């Protein structure tokens, strides 16, 4: 499972982004951020190869094989 992000780390990230958030606002954001980290970790388990997915898809350029 993903490591929980500490409130102090979240405060630092917010400040570096130019946001001034109160302790209450940071506390409200923390569960969602931790949930996102957990979901990212779950998705990475499905990625068995190291090939990046296509950045774009153009339907008119599909080839039949």
N, C-alpha and C positions, 0 to 999 in steps of 0.2 A: 504494500500500500504506500501511497505517496506520503512523504514527510510533511507534517503540518508546518505551515509558515507561521513564524512567530510574529506577534504583534509589532515588535520593535523592527523586524525586517520589513514588514509591510509599511510602517511609518517611514522608513528610509526610502523605500521605493516610491512612495507617494511624494515625498519631498524632492527627490531627484527628478520626478516628472513635473514638478512645478505646482503640485496640489498641496493645499494646506487643509488637512482634514482633522476634525476633532477626534478624540479617543473613542467617542461613541460611534462616529461614522466609520472609523477603522474597524471597530469591533463588529459592526454590522457587515462589513465587506469580507472579513476574514473567513467565515464559513463557506461563502461562495467560491473564494479563491482556493481554499483547501479542497473543495469538491471538484473544481476544475483540474487541480493537480492530480487528484485521484483518477479522474476520467482519462486524463492524458496518459497516465501510467497504464491503465487498462487497455487503451488503444494501442500503445506501443507493444504490448504482448502479442498482438495480432500481426505485427509487422515482422515477418520471418526473414525477409531479404532486405538488403540495404539499398535497393533501387528506389529512387525518389518517384513519386507519382507524377503523372503529366501535369504541367502547369496550366495548359490550355487544352481545349477539345474543339476541333473544327469538324462538324458533321459532314461538310462537303468534301472533306479530304479522306474519308474512310476508304480503305481498300478491301476488296474481297480476296480471299486467299483460297 
